[in-house]
Amino acid sequence: MKFMSIKSIKAWNYKSFNNLNVNLSDFNIIIGPNSAGKSNFISILQFLRDIINSGVENAISLQGGTEHILNANAKNDTAGIEILFDAKISSNFGSNNSNLNITGILYRINIELSGKVKKLKKYRYTETVEFHLEDGSTLSMSNINGKIKMDDELTNKLGSFIKFILARETSDKSILTLIPIIPFFERSNIPQIYDIDPKLSKHSIPLSGLAELEQDGKNIALVLKNLTKNNESMKKLIGLVDMCLPFINKIAIESLSDKTIILNVRENFNNSLELPATFISDGTIEIITLIDILYFERRNVVAIEEPEKNIHPALLQKLVELMKEASKTKQLIITTHSPEIINYIDKDNIFVIKRDLDGFSIIKKPEQDKELKYFLDEEISISQLFSDGFLN
């Protein structure tokens, strides 16, 4: 394995899911009709990201509170997610210089409602992390409403410094940020979700801001400004853009008098003129931003919602080729409504999501759906079934 990725995701009573259990590969395309649950599936990654960045209570609040996490038709008052990471980590830890050969990390959070205070729902939560070791054994630690507990064997391996952490409550810090053996403190291992809005990128932006791309892509000018400091990276960027937009021969960042910057491009049709972002098509900005996400953003797990927006159908094959290539170095989870994209995807990389008769979201590989498999056996393509509304 070249990078840390998600092997499987489970969820129970979470939003529109009753009992979710899905295994992922490095390249995953999720299709389905509107309101089927694609965004709810992606929100699992958002929830995990927010837990790491902001703590459990803030992450629950960012999801709208427990009333928007717990499925309205749930038969009990518990909801949760479980994510298994494929990871190979071998290091020495603690004062005993103990060696841990980790092959997988499982993270689980369970949220249980426990009454109301002034119409607000109270809840208890339990976080658990299990380390799957090379010898087949498992070490675990848990966080129960802020109180840390740990296997005796894991405590011994980590050494005496761990007693300080065990003696204190977390003050809403996630268990994922407490112990250095959990690799989530490396930002590259925190999943990121992108839903690009190229119209926001057309405006000039302040010189000060995040160096990494924001979720909506609005700071792409600042991201590329930092990229221009590396000649090799810029050559690579222009080469990748040329695969989709061969009429563009230069991407530049212009500094304006009000201490803001704006994205410019130069076209072959007029070598003497650089066009500012305000005159660039949404599709051009979207493709440049997608290339940055796929090849330059340092995230091991990336979700992109509907990357086909604003892009001409004739360019989607090139986009799929770029995504397939990028999935060799990072895990991609893509949602789409585009039959054209599905045309270029192997069915082994496709997941179909839809609602069952009880309103719960279910997600399956095409061959796991009996009705869908019948049509596939008759050599009717998934893209055609999708276009014809069969998946609805």
N, C-alpha and C positions, 0 to 999 in steps of 0.2 A: 504494500500500500504506500502511495506516494504522499498522502496527506490525511489529516484527520477528517472523517466524514461520518454522516449519520447512516447507520445500518438499518435501523427500524424505528418506527414511531407507533406508539399505542396511545389511545385516549379513551376515557370513559365518562359519559354524561357531560362531555365538553361541547358546549355550543350545539351545533346541529348533529353531533356524533353521539351515538349510543355506545358503540363498542368498536373503536377503530383499531386495526392492526395491519400495518403495511410495511413491507420491506422495500428499501430504496437502493438504487444503483448510483453510479456517478452522474448519470444523465437521466432526468426524469421529466416527462411532459404530462401535465394534468389537464384533461379536457372534461367538459360537461356543460350543461345549459346554465343560464343565469339562475342564481339562488340555489344551486345544487350543493354548495359547500366548499368551493375552491378557496375562497377567501378565509373561511373558517379553518381550513387545513393550513394555509399559510400563516394564520394567526398563532398557530402552535409555535412556530419558529419565532414570531414576534414576542410571544409570552416568555419563551426561554431567554431571548436576548434581553428583555426588560428585567427579568429576574436577576440576571448577571450584572447588568448595568445599574439597576436602581433598587434591588431588594424585592422580596416577595410581596410585601404589602403594596408598594408602589406599582409593581407589575400587575397585580390584581386590579388596582384602581385604574391603570391605563387601559385595561380591557373593559372598563365600564362597571367594575365591581362584580361580586359573586353572582348577582342576578343576571348578568350578561355572560357569565362563564358557564354556570350550571344549565344544562338542557332543561327547557321548560316542561318537557314530558318525562323527566327522569323519575324513576320509581323510588329513589332514595336521595338523601341530601349530601352525596359525595360526588366530586368530580376530580379529574386529574389527568396528567399526561406522563408518559414514560418514553424516554429517548435513549436508545442504545447507540453509542459511538464506537466506530471501528478505529482503534488507535493502537499504535505500537510505541511504547515508551519504556525505556530501560535506563534507570538512574539510581544513584545512591542517595539515601535520605537519612536525616536524623543523626544524632550523636553516635549511634551504633554503626553508621555507614552501611545501613541495610540496603540490599539491592532489591528493587521491585521491577519485575518484567511484566508490564501491563499490556494486555492484548485488546481490552475493551473497557469502556466506562459506561455504566448505566446510571441515568439520572431519572428520578421519579419524584413527582410532587402530587400529594393528595390533599384536597381541600374539602373539609366537612363543615356544613352549616351547623350552628349550635345555638339557635334562638335569635331573638331580635332585641335591639335597644332603640327605642324611639323610631320604630319602623325600619331601622337599618339592620340588615342581616349580619349577625356575628358569625365568625368562622374560626376553625382551627386548621392549621396546616402541618404537614409532615413532609420534609425533604429527605430523600435517601440517595446516597451515591454508593454504587458497588464497583469495586475494581476487580475485573476479571484477569487473573494472572496466567502466565504461560503454563504453569504446572496444573492448571485446571481448578485451582482454589479461588475463593472469593473473599475479599476484605470489604467491609462496609462501614459507613458512618451515616449519622442521621441528624437532622435538625428539626426538633419538635417545638414549634412556636418559639424559636429562639434559643432553645437549650440543646447543646451539642452532645451527642453520644457517639462512641466509637468502639469498634471491636478491640479487645485487649491486644490481640496480635498486631493490629495496625498501630495502636498506641505505642507498643514496644518498638516497632520498626521505625516510627517517626522520632522517637527519642524524647528526652525530657522537656524540650521546648513546647511540645504539644499540650502540656498540662496548663499552660497559660490560656490557651484557646478554649480548652475544655472547662475551665473555671469561670468563664464569662458568657453572658448571653450575647447574641449576635446583633442586637439592636437593628433587626430587619435586614442584616446582611445575608445574602444567600450563602448556603454552604459551598457553592461553586467558587466563591471568591476567598474562602478562608484559608485553605491549605495549599501550599505551593505544589503538591504532587498532582493537584487537579489542574490540567493545562488550560483551563478557560481564562486564566489571567492573561494569557497571550491573546491579544485582540483579534488576531487572525482566526482564532477558533470560535469566535462568537458569530453565529449566523447573521447575515444581513439580508434585508428584503428591500427590493427596489420596485417602485411604481413610477416610472419616469413621466414627468410633465415638461416637454420641451419648451412650452411657452414661457415657463419661469426662467429658462436659461437664456432667453433673448434679452433680458434686461441686464444692465451693468450691475455689478455686485461689489461690496466693499473689499478692500485688499486683505482685511483681517477676517478669518473664518476657518472652518474646519479644513484640514489638509486632505481628508478622505471624502469621497463622494457622499452627499446626503441622499436620503431615500428617494426623493423626488428628482434628483439630478440637478437642482437649481444652481449648485455651485461648481458646475463642470468647468467654468472658465478658470476658477482658482485652482482646481485640481490639475488642469492642463498647464497652468502657469508654472506649477511646481515640477511638472513633467518635462517642461522645456529646458530645465537645468541639466538634463541628461540627454546628450545627442543621440545615443543609441536607442533610448526609449522613444524619442521623437521620430526617428527613422522607422522604427517598428510600427508606431502609431500610424504614420502616413502610409506605410505599406499595407496595413490592414484596412485602412479607410479606402485605399485605391482598389481593393478587391470588390468593394460595393459601390463606391462613388469615384470612378476613374477620372472624372473631370476636375477633382479637387487636387491641387498640388502643394498646398501649404495651409497649415493651421497655425494661427498666431493669437497672442493675447495682447490687446492694446490697453495701455494705461491712460486713463482720462484725467482731466484737470481736477476733478472733484474727489480724487483719491479712490476711484473705483476702476474696475477693469471690465472688459467685454471681449467675448470670443469673436475672432475674425477668421474668414477663410479666403483663399485666393483660388480662382478657377482658371483652367487652361484657356477659356474663352477671352479672358482679359487679364494678362499677367501683370499689368501695372496697377490693378485695383484690388484692394482687400475689402471684402464685404463684411460689415458688422453683423452680429447675430440677428439684429432686427430685420435684416433682409434675407436671412437664410431660412430655408423651409424647415418645418417641424421634423420632417423625416430625416433630413441631413443631421440635425442636432441629435435626434434620437439614435441614429446609427453611431455617431461619434461617442455618445454617452455609453451605449451598449458595449462598444469595443473597449472603452476604459474599464467597465465592470468586468468584462470577460477576461481581460489580459493584464490589467494593471492594478486593480483594487486587490489588496492583500487580505482576502477572506477565503477560507476553505469551503464554506457552505454558503451558497448564494441562491436566493429565490428572486425571480423576476416575474412580475405580473404583466401579462399581455404585451410582450415586447414587439408584437407586430403593429401596434398602434402607430399610425402616421407613415408606415413604410409601404411602398408600392409592392404588390404581390410578386412582381418579377424579381425583387431583391431578396425575397424570403428564403430561397434556396441557399443563397450565399450566407445569410444570417444563420441558418441551421448548420451549415458547414463550420462557421466560426464557433458556434456553441458546442458542437461535437468535439472540435479541436481543444477548446478551453476546458472541457470536462475531463481532460487527461490530467489537469493540475488543480481542479477544484470541482466540488460537487454542485451541480446545477439542478434546481427545481423550478420548472417553468409552467405557468398557467397560460392557456391560449384559447381563443375562440376562432382561430384561423384554420380552415380546412387545408389551405396551402401549406402551412407549416406541418400539419399532420401527414401530408403527402410524402414528406421527405424524412419522416421519422420511422425507425424500426418499431414494430408493434411491441417488442419487448421493453421499450423505453416509455410506453404510454400507460397512463392510468386513467380510467373512466370513473367519474364521480357523478352520482345522481341520488335522488331521494327515493326511499322505499315507501310502501303504502302507509306506514306510520309517520312519515315525515322525517325520518332519520337519514342522514347522509351516509352513503356507503361508497367505498372506493375499491375498485378491482382492476386487475389486469384484464385486457380484452378476452383472453382465453379462459378466464375464470367466470365470465358471464355466459350462461348457457345460450341465451337468445342471440347475443352478439357473436358468439363462437359459430353458431349455425350460419350466419351470414358471411363470416370470414371464410368458413369452409367452402362457401359457394363463390369465393373470390370476389366478394363485394368489399371495397376498401373501407377502412374506418373513416376516412375523410368524406367519402360519399354518404355514409350512414349519418355522419355528423351534420353534413350540409342538408340532408333530407329530414333532419329533426328526429331520427330514430332514437338517438341517445336521450331525448327529452322524456 
